[in-house]
Amino acid sequence: MNQNALWIRFDQYRFVLGMEWRLLEPSQKLVRKTLGKLRREGLQWYASSGLKDFVGICSSIPESKQPMYSAALHVADQWSHGGLEIFAFGMPQQRVAVMALNERRPVPGFDFIGSLSEAQGLIEEFEALHQGTAMRRVGDLGLLTDEEPLSAQTVFDQPRAETKLKPLPSLKALLITMGLMGLGLAALGGLYHWQMQEREDMLRNLPPPAPPQATDPNPAYQASARQMVQSLGSQGLGLYQAWVKVIQVLPLTHRGWVMTQIECQSETCRADWRRQYGSVDDFYAQPPPLTHQTQHMATNTDALHQSLQTLHPVQVKAVGKSISQITDLPMQSPGFRQMSSWLQDLSLLGVHGVTLEKAQIWSPPAQGLVIQQPLLKGSWFADIPWGLAMDTVVPPFATVNLLKTTLGNSFQLSGNYYVRADAP
């Protein structure tokens, strides 16, 4: 039984990590008898998958406050792509969360929160167990090979009620509830006939019901789309140029340490450093320019081959003409042509590996609902030589999501672009 379950708060939501997961036998489905058996084992909380045959359990949770949600079920519910997956995120107080999924279900033994070294051991164990199997790797610490970058702050937001933890009922509470229900039924029995008669009289006097009216999704959608478009100015060319300025300021070597990789997302650039001859204290005593935070990454037991990681904030300034409303965006077909031509022109200057996805509806509504003027979103990617870094101009209706380089002759840049639907 996992004794290390605890909750981590993201905004107003509490997510529980470190639960034990069990697959129930067909005859054991999550009924009152099964819950009672779990309670007799000393367990106090549970969360279950949609089929009610897979349950996460834990004993006491320090300073528990309802509502709480299972982090593993939340990730499986909203962020899983299916198949074999492993997630690793940085948590408060220097802790690391590791969660593994198989076909959108938590893998027993891999719902974890603890120290960096324990997390690395768990990741290595999972990789060894599934060696040679296709696997998706997601996180924000760089602990996973071919990691798909995704921040914990983005992932842990707006959980659904199905992922909420529930307290296991005690026998005493069950008996009290049954007693009160018996008294209530006895009291209601004498009034039943009178209430039914009153109800029939009331129904006879009611006017015929109005036909149901479907809720129009367009006002709420358009409001969200406007907010999205108004944020483009802080996610496009200005952000890209701020990344480049930070990278240009950073030295390739510093105090006996060599920079091996730099990655920029949102308003932060993250640099990885490998020891050449200096000490960790030398680096901490005089960090590189614009350093906001330094982290010592003890990735192995060899004290001479250790790593450091630094975080560098970027100052974003508006550049050029910004788009402030949806009508400023190009239509789908002209916008796709403009993005295609931009990437084709870049390829003539030495940019390679360019890809462009045709735009699809942004934030599609529930099935059956129709958006009259949808906002469309597509993705793009380019591998750009460093010599073109300052001369590259991102179109005003495009954003940048990630800049990453291992300090070779080029860097990888990816982002999105936004357009309106073509006129019918």
HELIX and SHEET records of a PDB file:
HELIX    1   1 PRO A   26  GLN A   28  5                                   3    
HELIX    2   2 ARG A   32  ARG A   40  1                                   9    
HELIX    3   3 ALA A   71  GLN A   78  1                                   8    
HELIX    4   4 LEU A  116  LEU A  129  1                                  14    
HELIX    5   5 ALA A  152  VAL A  155  1                                   4    
HELIX    6   6 ALA A  161  THR A  163  5                                   3    
HELIX    7   7 LEU A  171  GLY A  189  1                                  19    
HELIX    8   8 TYR A  192  ASN A  205  1                                  14    
HELIX    9   9 ASN A  218  GLN A  230  1                                  13    
HELIX   10  10 LEU A  232  SER A  234  5                                   3    
HELIX   11  11 LEU A  237  VAL A  249  1                                  13    
HELIX   12  12 VAL A  280  ALA A  285  1                                   6    
HELIX   13  13 ILE A  326  ASP A  328  5                                   3    
HELIX   14  14 GLN A  332  LEU A  348  1                                  17    
HELIX   15  15 TRP A  386  LEU A  388  5                                   3    
SHEET    1   A 3 LEU A   6  PHE A  10  0                                        
SHEET    2   A 3 TYR A  13  LEU A  17 -1                                        
SHEET    3   A 3 TYR A  69  SER A  70  1                                        
SHEET    1   B 4 GLU A  20  LEU A  23  0                                        
SHEET    2   B 4 PHE A  54  CYS A  58 -1                                        
SHEET    3   B 4 TRP A  45  SER A  48 -1                                        
SHEET    4   B 4 LYS A 166  PRO A 167 -1                                        
SHEET    1   C 5 ARG A 105  GLY A 114  0                                        
SHEET    2   C 5 ARG A  95  ASN A 102 -1                                        
SHEET    3   C 5 LEU A  84  MET A  91 -1                                        
SHEET    4   C 5 ARG A 136  GLY A 139  1                                        
SHEET    5   C 5 GLU A 148  PRO A 149  1                                        
SHEET    1   D 5 THR A 253  HIS A 254  0                                        
SHEET    2   D 5 TRP A 257  GLN A 265 -1                                        
SHEET    3   D 5 THR A 268  ARG A 275 -1                                        
SHEET    4   D 5 SER A 307  PRO A 313 -1                                        
SHEET    5   D 5 GLN A 293  MET A 297 -1                                        
SHEET    1   E 6 THR A 253  HIS A 254  0                                        
SHEET    2   E 6 TRP A 257  GLN A 265 -1                                        
SHEET    3   E 6 ALA A 398  THR A 405 -1                                        
SHEET    4   E 6 SER A 410  ARG A 420 -1                                        
SHEET    5   E 6 LEU A 375  PRO A 385 -1                                        
SHEET    6   E 6 HIS A 352  LEU A 356 -1                                        
SHEET    1   F 6 THR A 253  HIS A 254  0                                        
SHEET    2   F 6 TRP A 257  GLN A 265 -1                                        
SHEET    3   F 6 ALA A 398  THR A 405 -1                                        
SHEET    4   F 6 SER A 410  ARG A 420 -1                                        
SHEET    5   F 6 LEU A 375  PRO A 385 -1                                        
SHEET    6   F 6 GLN A 360  ILE A 361 -1                                        
END                                                                             
